[in-house]
Amino acid sequence: MAFKPLHDRVLVRRVASDEKTKGGLIFPDTAKEKPAEGEVVSVGEGARKDSGELIAPSVKAGDRILFGKWSGTEVTLNGEELLIMKESDILGIIA
């Protein structure tokens, strides 16, 4: 993919959630919420302090993350729906 986020931005691919509950109920597409879990595709070089010093990002490509429900901007690149968000919108890395 020929896209590199700038500064402290992160490119994320949503991870599909389960279509059925543990009890066996199946959710129709209209009732599903978009997942708040994703995989980092690409990361910018990081933010800068007022002094100009670079702050390295805490995530890297391939990390599975959780992010806020309203985080990021949806974009379509090469026919794939992705999110661009600030690193600060990421709630945590799934180990």
A tleap script that builds the chain and sets N, CA, C and O, in Angstrom:
source leaprc.protein.ff14SB
mol = sequence {
  NMET ALA PHE LYS PRO LEU HIE ASP ARG VAL
  LEU VAL ARG ARG VAL ALA SER ASP GLU LYS
  THR LYS GLY GLY LEU ILE PHE PRO ASP THR
  ALA LYS GLU LYS PRO ALA GLU GLY GLU VAL
  VAL SER VAL GLY GLU GLY ALA ARG LYS ASP
  SER GLY GLU LEU ILE ALA PRO SER VAL LYS
  ALA GLY ASP ARG ILE LEU PHE GLY LYS TRP
  SER GLY THR GLU VAL THR LEU ASN GLY GLU
  GLU LEU LEU ILE MET LYS GLU SER ASP ILE
  LEU GLY ILE ILE CALA
}
set mol.1.N position { 0.850 -1.167 0.000 }
set mol.1.CA position { 0.000 0.000 0.000 }
set mol.1.C position { 0.900 1.236 0.000 }
set mol.1.O position { 1.890 1.280 0.731 }
set mol.2.N position { 0.573 2.209 -0.791 }
set mol.2.CA position { 1.405 3.399 -0.935 }
set mol.2.C position { 0.836 4.569 -0.132 }
set mol.2.O position { 0.588 5.638 -0.689 }
set mol.3.N position { 0.627 4.373 1.176 }
set mol.3.CA position { 0.135 5.451 2.034 }
set mol.3.C position { 0.913 5.421 3.337 }
set mol.3.O position { 1.003 4.381 3.988 }
set mol.4.N position { 1.471 6.557 3.715 }
set mol.4.CA position { 2.231 6.687 4.966 }
set mol.4.C position { 1.608 7.830 5.759 }
set mol.4.O position { 1.618 8.971 5.296 }
set mol.5.N position { 1.062 7.548 6.952 }
set mol.5.CA position { 0.502 8.620 7.778 }
set mol.5.C position { 1.596 9.591 8.219 }
set mol.5.O position { 2.765 9.222 8.334 }
set mol.6.N position { 1.196 10.826 8.460 }
set mol.6.CA position { 2.138 11.841 8.908 }
set mol.6.C position { 2.057 12.032 10.412 }
set mol.6.O position { 1.031 11.758 11.033 }
set mol.7.N position { 3.156 12.507 10.989 }
set mol.7.CA position { 3.245 12.890 12.394 }
set mol.7.C position { 2.794 11.757 13.319 }
set mol.7.O position { 3.352 10.662 13.260 }
set mol.8.N position { 1.787 12.001 14.177 }
set mol.8.CA position { 1.346 10.989 15.153 }
set mol.8.C position { 0.070 10.286 14.696 }
set mol.8.O position { -0.721 9.837 15.525 }
set mol.9.N position { -0.133 10.189 13.393 }
set mol.9.CA position { -1.314 9.519 12.847 }
set mol.9.C position { -1.023 8.035 12.640 }
set mol.9.O position { 0.123 7.632 12.443 }
set mol.10.N position { -2.097 7.225 12.689 }
set mol.10.CA position { -1.993 5.774 12.548 }
set mol.10.C position { -3.058 5.310 11.563 }
set mol.10.O position { -4.201 5.761 11.641 }
set mol.11.N position { -2.713 4.431 10.649 }
set mol.11.CA position { -3.656 3.834 9.709 }
set mol.11.C position { -4.074 2.481 10.267 }
set mol.11.O position { -3.226 1.641 10.566 }
set mol.12.N position { -5.406 2.263 10.411 }
set mol.12.CA position { -5.932 1.080 11.094 }
set mol.12.C position { -6.946 0.355 10.224 }
set mol.12.O position { -7.781 0.979 9.569 }
set mol.13.N position { -6.862 -0.973 10.227 }
set mol.13.CA position { -7.860 -1.829 9.569 }
set mol.13.C position { -8.734 -2.421 10.670 }
set mol.13.O position { -8.228 -3.056 11.596 }
set mol.14.N position { -10.053 -2.210 10.568 }
set mol.14.CA position { -10.960 -2.786 11.564 }
set mol.14.C position { -10.910 -4.309 11.508 }
set mol.14.O position { -10.758 -4.901 10.438 }
set mol.15.N position { -11.039 -4.933 12.677 }
set mol.15.CA position { -11.092 -6.387 12.767 }
set mol.15.C position { -12.562 -6.768 12.897 }
set mol.15.O position { -13.272 -6.226 13.744 }
set mol.16.N position { -13.015 -7.692 12.067 }
set mol.16.CA position { -14.423 -8.102 12.082 }
set mol.16.C position { -14.782 -8.751 13.403 }
set mol.16.O position { -14.019 -9.556 13.938 }
set mol.17.N position { -15.952 -8.399 13.931 }
set mol.17.CA position { -16.409 -8.987 15.184 }
set mol.17.C position { -17.209 -10.261 14.905 }
set mol.17.O position { -17.586 -10.538 13.767 }
set mol.18.N position { -17.455 -11.018 15.957 }
set mol.18.CA position { -18.240 -12.237 15.815 }
set mol.18.C position { -19.651 -11.904 15.385 }
set mol.18.O position { -20.225 -10.909 15.826 }
set mol.19.N position { -20.213 -12.745 14.517 }
set mol.19.CA position { -21.564 -12.520 14.031 }
set mol.19.C position { -22.608 -13.178 14.905 }
set mol.19.O position { -23.805 -12.974 14.703 }
set mol.20.N position { -22.168 -13.973 15.884 }
set mol.20.CA position { -23.142 -14.593 16.766 }
set mol.20.C position { -22.641 -14.588 18.194 }
set mol.20.O position { -21.436 -14.610 18.443 }
set mol.21.N position { -23.582 -14.557 19.135 }
set mol.21.CA position { -23.240 -14.517 20.557 }
set mol.21.C position { -22.874 -15.913 21.037 }
set mol.21.O position { -23.042 -16.896 20.316 }
set mol.22.N position { -22.373 -15.985 22.262 }
set mol.22.CA position { -22.040 -17.286 22.842 }
set mol.22.C position { -23.282 -18.153 22.967 }
set mol.22.O position { -23.190 -19.379 22.921 }
set mol.23.N position { -24.442 -17.526 23.125 }
set mol.23.CA position { -25.705 -18.259 23.243 }
set mol.23.C position { -26.266 -18.710 21.906 }
set mol.23.O position { -27.259 -19.437 21.868 }
set mol.24.N position { -25.640 -18.288 20.794 }
set mol.24.CA position { -26.069 -18.743 19.476 }
set mol.24.C position { -26.937 -17.751 18.712 }
set mol.24.O position { -27.370 -18.051 17.600 }
set mol.25.N position { -27.205 -16.563 19.287 }
set mol.25.CA position { -27.986 -15.564 18.564 }
set mol.25.C position { -27.146 -14.955 17.454 }
set mol.25.O position { -25.975 -14.634 17.656 }
set mol.26.N position { -27.746 -14.798 16.285 }
set mol.26.CA position { -27.045 -14.221 15.144 }
set mol.26.C position { -27.515 -12.783 14.961 }
set mol.26.O position { -28.716 -12.517 14.925 }
set mol.27.N position { -26.560 -11.854 14.846 }
set mol.27.CA position { -26.892 -10.445 14.651 }
set mol.27.C position { -27.025 -10.143 13.162 }
set mol.27.O position { -26.134 -10.488 12.386 }
set mol.28.N position { -28.128 -9.499 12.746 }
set mol.28.CA position { -28.203 -9.057 11.350 }
set mol.28.C position { -27.267 -7.866 11.147 }
set mol.28.O position { -26.917 -7.178 12.105 }
set mol.29.N position { -26.864 -7.625 9.900 }
set mol.29.CA position { -25.932 -6.535 9.603 }
set mol.29.C position { -26.438 -5.181 10.090 }
set mol.29.O position { -25.638 -4.339 10.496 }
set mol.30.N position { -27.734 -4.959 10.059 }
set mol.30.CA position { -28.284 -3.668 10.469 }
set mol.30.C position { -28.184 -3.433 11.962 }
set mol.30.O position { -28.234 -2.283 12.398 }
set mol.31.N position { -28.043 -4.481 12.765 }
set mol.31.CA position { -27.978 -4.344 14.220 }
set mol.31.C position { -26.548 -4.315 14.747 }
set mol.31.O position { -26.329 -4.055 15.930 }
set mol.32.N position { -25.589 -4.577 13.890 }
set mol.32.CA position { -24.195 -4.642 14.341 }
set mol.32.C position { -23.610 -3.250 14.480 }
set mol.32.O position { -23.894 -2.352 13.687 }
set mol.33.N position { -22.783 -3.091 15.507 }
set mol.33.CA position { -21.987 -1.882 15.633 }
set mol.33.C position { -20.646 -2.160 14.983 }
set mol.33.O position { -20.190 -3.302 14.928 }
set mol.34.N position { -20.018 -1.096 14.490 }
set mol.34.CA position { -18.690 -1.275 13.921 }
set mol.34.C position { -17.730 -1.621 15.050 }
set mol.34.O position { -17.811 -1.032 16.128 }
set mol.35.N position { -16.833 -2.556 14.827 }
set mol.35.CA position { -15.919 -2.967 15.900 }
set mol.35.C position { -14.963 -1.854 16.285 }
set mol.35.O position { -14.567 -1.037 15.454 }
set mol.36.N position { -14.599 -1.836 17.561 }
set mol.36.CA position { -13.642 -0.857 18.074 }
set mol.36.C position { -12.296 -1.530 18.286 }
set mol.36.O position { -11.509 -1.125 19.142 }
set mol.37.N position { -12.047 -2.552 17.505 }
set mol.37.CA position { -10.787 -3.291 17.558 }
set mol.37.C position { -10.200 -3.292 16.159 }
set mol.37.O position { -10.929 -3.424 15.176 }
set mol.38.N position { -8.890 -3.147 16.065 }
set mol.38.CA position { -8.295 -3.110 14.745 }
set mol.38.C position { -6.854 -3.544 14.750 }
set mol.38.O position { -6.274 -3.865 15.788 }
set mol.39.N position { -6.289 -3.545 13.552 }
set mol.39.CA position { -4.879 -3.887 13.356 }
set mol.39.C position { -4.193 -2.680 12.739 }
set mol.39.O position { -4.687 -2.107 11.768 }
set mol.40.N position { -3.062 -2.297 13.299 }
set mol.40.CA position { -2.305 -1.162 12.788 }
set mol.40.C position { -1.672 -1.562 11.463 }
set mol.40.O position { -0.954 -2.558 11.382 }
set mol.41.N position { -1.946 -0.772 10.423 }
set mol.41.CA position { -1.394 -1.036 9.098 }
set mol.41.C position { -0.106 -0.241 8.897 }
set mol.41.O position { 0.880 -0.763 8.378 }
set mol.42.N position { -0.123 1.022 9.310 }
set mol.42.CA position { 1.021 1.893 9.100 }
set mol.42.C position { 1.019 2.988 10.161 }
set mol.42.O position { -0.042 3.379 10.649 }
set mol.43.N position { 2.201 3.484 10.518 }
set mol.43.CA position { 2.345 4.479 11.575 }
set mol.43.C position { 3.223 5.625 11.081 }
set mol.43.O position { 4.207 5.403 10.375 }
set mol.44.N position { 2.859 6.855 11.459 }
set mol.44.CA position { 3.685 8.023 11.140 }
set mol.44.C position { 4.961 8.022 11.974 }
set mol.44.O position { 5.170 7.144 12.812 }
set mol.45.N position { 5.804 9.012 11.735 }
set mol.45.CA position { 7.100 9.060 12.432 }
set mol.45.C position { 6.980 9.479 13.882 }
set mol.45.O position { 7.919 9.266 14.650 }
set mol.46.N position { 5.865 10.067 14.293 }
set mol.46.CA position { 5.656 10.470 15.679 }
set mol.46.C position { 5.409 11.954 15.816 }
set mol.46.O position { 5.583 12.718 14.867 }
set mol.47.N position { 5.003 12.356 17.005 }
set mol.47.CA position { 4.745 13.760 17.297 }
set mol.47.C position { 6.057 14.453 17.647 }
set mol.47.O position { 7.085 13.802 17.829 }
set mol.48.N position { 6.009 15.764 17.736 }
set mol.48.CA position { 7.196 16.529 18.110 }
set mol.48.C position { 6.898 17.383 19.330 }
set mol.48.O position { 5.817 17.959 19.449 }
set mol.49.N position { 7.862 17.459 20.231 }
set mol.49.CA position { 7.771 18.344 21.384 }
set mol.49.C position { 7.956 19.782 20.912 }
set mol.49.O position { 8.350 20.014 19.769 }
set mol.50.N position { 7.678 20.740 21.779 }
set mol.50.CA position { 7.884 22.145 21.433 }
set mol.50.C position { 9.340 22.428 21.072 }
set mol.50.O position { 9.623 23.323 20.275 }
set mol.51.N position { 10.254 21.674 21.653 }
set mol.51.CA position { 11.678 21.844 21.370 }
set mol.51.C position { 12.078 21.262 20.010 }
set mol.51.O position { 13.200 21.469 19.549 }
set mol.52.N position { 11.147 20.526 19.365 }
set mol.52.CA position { 11.429 19.907 18.076 }
set mol.52.C position { 11.861 18.456 18.175 }
set mol.52.O position { 12.024 17.779 17.160 }
set mol.53.N position { 12.048 17.976 19.407 }
set mol.53.CA position { 12.455 16.585 19.619 }
set mol.53.C position { 11.314 15.644 19.240 }
set mol.53.O position { 10.154 15.897 19.566 }
set mol.54.N position { 11.652 14.565 18.555 }
set mol.54.CA position { 10.664 13.593 18.087 }
set mol.54.C position { 10.245 12.659 19.217 }
set mol.54.O position { 11.088 12.141 19.949 }
set mol.55.N position { 8.935 12.448 19.355 }
set mol.55.CA position { 8.385 11.479 20.310 }
set mol.55.C position { 7.980 10.256 19.502 }
set mol.55.O position { 7.034 10.316 18.716 }
set mol.56.N position { 8.684 9.155 19.688 }
set mol.56.CA position { 8.431 7.934 18.912 }
set mol.56.C position { 7.046 7.368 19.248 }
set mol.56.O position { 6.621 7.429 20.402 }
set mol.57.N position { 6.338 6.818 18.253 }
set mol.57.CA position { 5.020 6.218 18.519 }
set mol.57.C position { 5.130 4.964 19.385 }
set mol.57.O position { 6.152 4.278 19.375 }
set mol.58.N position { 4.063 4.676 20.134 }
set mol.58.CA position { 4.028 3.506 21.017 }
set mol.58.C position { 3.529 2.258 20.299 }
set mol.58.O position { 3.691 1.148 20.806 }
set mol.59.N position { 2.925 2.424 19.128 }
set mol.59.CA position { 2.403 1.284 18.369 }
set mol.59.C position { 3.234 1.098 17.111 }
set mol.59.O position { 3.937 2.004 16.666 }
set mol.60.N position { 3.133 -0.110 16.546 }
set mol.60.CA position { 3.833 -0.399 15.300 }
set mol.60.C position { 2.905 -1.198 14.393 }
set mol.60.O position { 1.894 -1.729 14.851 }
set mol.61.N position { 3.238 -1.282 13.129 }
set mol.61.CA position { 2.437 -2.046 12.175 }
set mol.61.C position { 2.300 -3.481 12.663 }
set mol.61.O position { 3.274 -4.097 13.095 }
set mol.62.N position { 1.086 -4.003 12.589 }
set mol.62.CA position { 0.814 -5.375 13.014 }
set mol.62.C position { 0.210 -5.474 14.408 }
set mol.62.O position { -0.351 -6.514 14.753 }
set mol.63.N position { 0.309 -4.415 15.224 }
set mol.63.CA position { -0.285 -4.436 16.567 }
set mol.63.C position { -1.805 -4.487 16.482 }
set mol.63.O position { -2.407 -3.834 15.630 }
set mol.64.N position { -2.433 -5.279 17.382 }
set mol.64.CA position { -3.897 -5.283 17.517 }
set mol.64.C position { -4.234 -4.288 18.617 }
set mol.64.O position { -3.656 -4.332 19.703 }
set mol.65.N position { -5.169 -3.395 18.331 }
set mol.65.CA position { -5.464 -2.298 19.246 }
set mol.65.C position { -6.958 -2.168 19.515 }
set mol.65.O position { -7.786 -2.694 18.772 }
set mol.66.N position { -7.284 -1.461 20.590 }
set mol.66.CA position { -8.643 -1.028 20.878 }
set mol.66.C position { -8.672 0.482 20.759 }
set mol.66.O position { -7.729 1.159 21.168 }
set mol.67.N position { -9.756 1.017 20.197 }
set mol.67.CA position { -9.876 2.461 20.055 }
set mol.67.C position { -11.303 2.884 20.368 }
set mol.67.O position { -12.210 2.053 20.394 }
set mol.68.N position { -11.500 4.174 20.604 }
set mol.68.CA position { -12.805 4.706 20.951 }
set mol.68.C position { -13.819 4.548 19.834 }
set mol.68.O position { -13.462 4.469 18.659 }
set mol.69.N position { -15.081 4.503 20.214 }
set mol.69.CA position { -16.167 4.263 19.264 }
set mol.69.C position { -16.204 5.302 18.140 }
set mol.69.O position { -16.505 4.960 16.997 }
set mol.70.N position { -15.909 6.543 18.445 }
set mol.70.CA position { -15.998 7.622 17.452 }
set mol.70.C position { -14.630 8.070 16.968 }
set mol.70.O position { -14.502 9.166 16.423 }
set mol.71.N position { -13.618 7.258 17.151 }
set mol.71.CA position { -12.249 7.630 16.790 }
set mol.71.C position { -12.009 7.517 15.298 }
set mol.71.O position { -12.575 6.656 14.624 }
set mol.72.N position { -11.173 8.387 14.800 }
set mol.72.CA position { -10.664 8.277 13.442 }
set mol.72.C position { -11.563 8.797 12.349 }
set mol.72.O position { -12.729 9.129 12.566 }
set mol.73.N position { -10.988 8.857 11.177 }
set mol.73.CA position { -11.663 9.274 9.957 }
set mol.73.C position { -11.651 8.096 8.996 }
set mol.73.O position { -10.594 7.537 8.704 }
set mol.74.N position { -12.822 7.722 8.507 }
set mol.74.CA position { -12.909 6.593 7.585 }
set mol.74.C position { -12.449 7.012 6.196 }
set mol.74.O position { -12.869 8.046 5.676 }
set mol.75.N position { -11.580 6.198 5.600 }
set mol.75.CA position { -11.091 6.429 4.238 }
set mol.75.C position { -11.127 5.114 3.473 }
set mol.75.O position { -11.122 4.038 4.071 }
set mol.76.N position { -11.163 5.205 2.156 }
set mol.76.CA position { -11.088 4.019 1.308 }
set mol.76.C position { -9.811 4.120 0.486 }
set mol.76.O position { -9.642 5.054 -0.297 }
set mol.77.N position { -8.920 3.162 0.665 }
set mol.77.CA position { -7.665 3.107 -0.076 }
set mol.77.C position { -7.577 1.768 -0.785 }
set mol.77.O position { -7.678 0.718 -0.152 }
set mol.78.N position { -7.391 1.801 -2.085 }
set mol.78.CA position { -7.313 0.579 -2.900 }
set mol.78.C position { -8.525 -0.318 -2.676 }
set mol.78.O position { -8.393 -1.542 -2.654 }
set mol.79.N position { -9.707 0.281 -2.509 }
set mol.79.CA position { -10.938 -0.474 -2.341 }
set mol.79.C position { -11.164 -1.034 -0.945 }
set mol.79.O position { -12.134 -1.759 -0.730 }
set mol.80.N position { -10.298 -0.719 0.003 }
set mol.80.CA position { -10.411 -1.225 1.369 }
set mol.80.C position { -10.743 -0.076 2.314 }
set mol.80.O position { -10.127 0.988 2.252 }
set mol.81.N position { -11.738 -0.303 3.202 }
set mol.81.CA position { -12.111 0.718 4.168 }
set mol.81.C position { -11.170 0.677 5.365 }
set mol.81.O position { -11.026 -0.358 6.016 }
set mol.82.N position { -10.530 1.809 5.649 }
set mol.82.CA position { -9.561 1.915 6.737 }
set mol.82.C position { -9.879 3.152 7.569 }
set mol.82.O position { -10.731 3.956 7.194 }
set mol.83.N position { -9.197 3.300 8.692 }
set mol.83.CA position { -9.340 4.468 9.558 }
set mol.83.C position { -7.994 5.148 9.710 }
set mol.83.O position { -6.961 4.488 9.814 }
set mol.84.N position { -8.015 6.472 9.721 }
set mol.84.CA position { -6.833 7.240 10.077 }
set mol.84.C position { -7.167 7.934 11.384 }
set mol.84.O position { -8.168 8.644 11.480 }
set mol.85.N position { -6.323 7.727 12.397 }
set mol.85.CA position { -6.586 8.337 13.703 }
set mol.85.C position { -5.285 8.791 14.337 }
set mol.85.O position { -4.200 8.354 13.954 }
set mol.86.N position { -5.414 9.675 15.311 }
set mol.86.CA position { -4.251 10.087 16.096 }
set mol.86.C position { -3.892 8.951 17.042 }
set mol.86.O position { -4.759 8.192 17.473 }
set mol.87.N position { -2.635 8.845 17.354 }
set mol.87.CA position { -2.194 7.796 18.272 }
set mol.87.C position { -2.877 7.942 19.629 }
set mol.87.O position { -3.114 6.942 20.307 }
set mol.88.N position { -3.193 9.157 20.032 }
set mol.88.CA position { -3.844 9.390 21.330 }
set mol.88.C position { -5.273 8.848 21.364 }
set mol.88.O position { -5.837 8.707 22.449 }
set mol.89.N position { -5.883 8.535 20.204 }
set mol.89.CA position { -7.224 7.943 20.168 }
set mol.89.C position { -7.183 6.445 20.476 }
set mol.89.O position { -8.228 5.837 20.709 }
set mol.90.N position { -6.005 5.854 20.481 }
set mol.90.CA position { -5.850 4.426 20.742 }
set mol.90.C position { -5.894 4.217 22.256 }
set mol.90.O position { -5.161 4.859 23.008 }
set mol.91.N position { -6.769 3.304 22.686 }
set mol.91.CA position { -6.942 3.042 24.111 }
set mol.91.C position { -5.922 2.054 24.650 }
set mol.91.O position { -5.532 2.145 25.814 }
set mol.92.N position { -5.483 1.112 23.824 }
set mol.92.CA position { -4.507 0.141 24.296 }
set mol.92.C position { -4.161 -0.880 23.220 }
set mol.92.O position { -4.822 -0.983 22.187 }
set mol.93.N position { -3.105 -1.628 23.501 }
set mol.93.CA position { -2.634 -2.684 22.603 }
set mol.93.C position { -3.075 -4.023 23.207 }
set mol.93.O position { -2.901 -4.257 24.403 }
set mol.94.N position { -3.640 -4.889 22.380 }
set mol.94.CA position { -4.063 -6.215 22.821 }
set mol.94.C position { -2.873 -7.153 22.722 }
set mol.94.O position { -2.294 -7.330 21.650 }
set mol.95.N position { -2.511 -7.756 23.855 }
set mol.95.CA position { -1.330 -8.636 23.887 }
set mol.95.C position { -1.669 -10.039 23.431 }
set mol.95.O position { -0.796 -10.905 23.397 }
savepdb mol mol.pdb
quit
